[in-house]
Structures are given as structure tokens and as C-alpha cells.
Amino acid sequence: MRRLILSLTLVVFCTGVAAEQFGVPGGGSRPVTAKSTPKPAPKKPVKKKKKKPAPKQPPAREMFGSVDTPSPLEARAIGSYSKGCLAGGVSLPVNGPDWQVMRLSRNRNWGSPQLIDFLERLSSDARAQDGWPGLLVGDLSQPCGGPMLTGHTSHQVGLDADIWLTAMPDRTLTPEEWEEMIAVTMLKDPLTVDTTIFTDAHVKLIRRAASYPQVARIFVHPAIKRSLCKRAASVGKDRAWLGKVRPWWNHHYHFHVRLACPSGMDGCKNQNPVTGDSGCSGGELDNWDSMLRKSAIWTAQQQIKPETKKPGKKKNVRFRDLPADCKTVLTSGGHEPLALDVELPEAALLAAASKEAGQPIPLLSQAQLQTLLGGGRIGMSMPDRNPIR
Ligand SMILES: [Zn+2]
């Protein structure tokens, strides 16, 4: 029976091809009139099969934010920095010889073994070779990585770390200080670094962090990048490290170190490597300046007359958007996937409610706002601090 259908299909198919060949001008030996051309049968609209709706799940950030222990799997960064998870996470001890972990309540001191090794090495090298007193370490990743309830788009695969630009004090902080201490901003206004706070010691620390081959990128506020470009010469001749230091929003009281995927780690997605250009000339920083101006003006105007229009909401990453292996990571530790509309565990709520780690970006004063609106520049000659702050 099946063979019969197949032969019939072949016949129909071949006939169709033959008819088509005849229809092509000059394509056949027998002239074809319009009358003799068989009318093609009207096409039936193809009904699309309705996909079964996937069972509703809470956003991935709630699922990963609720897991408080790492997965008992071989250590692996899975996926990309902003869409992935971490298998076999390792925690950075909270109180090392040259570092202390801040905001313990967030339980975000987890990373790949390579990240933990790197942080221990950096803190020790920076102290021994550059005289930096020790690192205050901010967020790494959650125990299983993944999206977070608050704060970051990246930090999902255990290869990102935030390091405060405030040096570690010469004593062990109290548990209250770990939670409450606030990192100092390096900015004196939204566009300019305060050079009385951001010193050569900071330049050396960032240069040291960029010097390791496993570091792919370092993110700092654009004003800090500009300052690094100006001051690199004061700490040495080498400028190659500047290329890894990339300007990005918000990194004004901390810098963000991103390691490349460790070699041979399956399923870990690197970003394109940096170009090797220092990024100090060529207009990139000028573009940032104009974006910072717009953002500063918008923020200052919000203080006076808040608009109703809010900036776009962040899109929730859904669990099914993450690499398939992330399901194993989430369930391997015996965690049940979170049900919808269930109240989040206390640990997750605590993490979400933890205190902001750094001072806010200084606001523009009225005079500075007027200067910017008039197309002028602000910076060194303007008052150091916004009096209303
Ligand atoms: Zn970060």
C-alpha cells in the first residue's frame, strides 16, 4: 500500500514538473496554449498547529534567587555572562588575609574555581606589589549563578566579580559593617572623577587587575576610564592594559572584573575579545560624555519635575531562555523548581532587600544643570559637591 502511494506521488510530482517545463518559453517541443494549461488548484490555507502553551513558571531570577547552595556537579560556567548559570559553584571565604566579602546577606560570593583563585591572587599581588591594603569584594554570583532578583544583568556564570574602589580597612569589619558600610563614589559630579579620592593607588589596582591573561574585560564608569587614560603614564610606560578597561554605566564606586571562559570549558560562551585599542582616543569617550550629559540632565530635571514616563522595564529572562543544562544545575542539589505564586524563601527576600553597596552618583547642582543646558562644560572649575546632597 505504502509503495503504491509513493508511486502515485512520484507520478503526480513528475507530471507537475513536466507541465512546468512546458510552460517555460522555449522550454519544450510542444507549443502550449493558455487553454490547455491546467489551472493550479487553489491552495488551501495551511492550518498552523497551535502550540501547547508551556506551563507558567516564575521568572528565572526568582528560581535562581531562591537557591541557597551550589549544585553538586563538576564546576562549569554554562552559557553567556548575561544568560547562563553556574555548576559546581565555589564560595570565596568571607574573610581572607587580603580581602573581605561585603553584603554577605546576598549570598553572592560564589564563582567558578578560576574566579575564586583569581581574586585570591589579585588581592595578594596588589598588596605585595602595589601597596593596596586589601580588597573589599562585592557581588560575584549566586550559588547556582543565573539571573538575580536585584542589581545585575550579568554575573550569571561565575566569571564576573565586583570589587570596591574603597580599600579594605586594617581590621576585620563587624558583621554590621559588612552589611551597612557604603562604598565611596569616585565622582565629584556625574561627568567627572574627584582626583582627591581617585588616586594613583586606584590606577595601579585596576592596571594590576587588567594585567592577568585570564581577564577579558574590566568595566569602570566612563569618567574613570577617561581619568585612567590621562594618568596611566604616572604609574608606568605600559598602556596595553587600558584596552581591557571598558567604560560602562554605574561603575563609579566599584570596578567589575570579567574573566574569559576557562579553556576547555564546554558550553561557556565568550564575548568577542577586545580589539587591543586603548579606547582613549577616537571619540568613544566623547560619545560617553554626551550620553552622561543627557542622563545627568534627565536625572536633575526629575528632581524638579518628575515625568510620568519611566525608563523601560528590564525584560525578565525566562527559564526556557537559558541553556538546557541550567535545568540540571537548578535541580541537582535537590531543589524543587519553584512553583508560580509561591512566596519567595526568606533568604531570597533578604538578598533582594540588602542595602545598596555604594553612594549614588552625585546630582547636578542647579548651576551645573544650567551650564549643561546652555551647552557648557562642567568639571574641574565647578564646586565639588552638590549642596543639596
Ligand atoms: Zn558587576
Residues whose N, C-alpha, C, O or C-beta is under 5 A from the ligand:
A	BS01	ZN	D162 H256
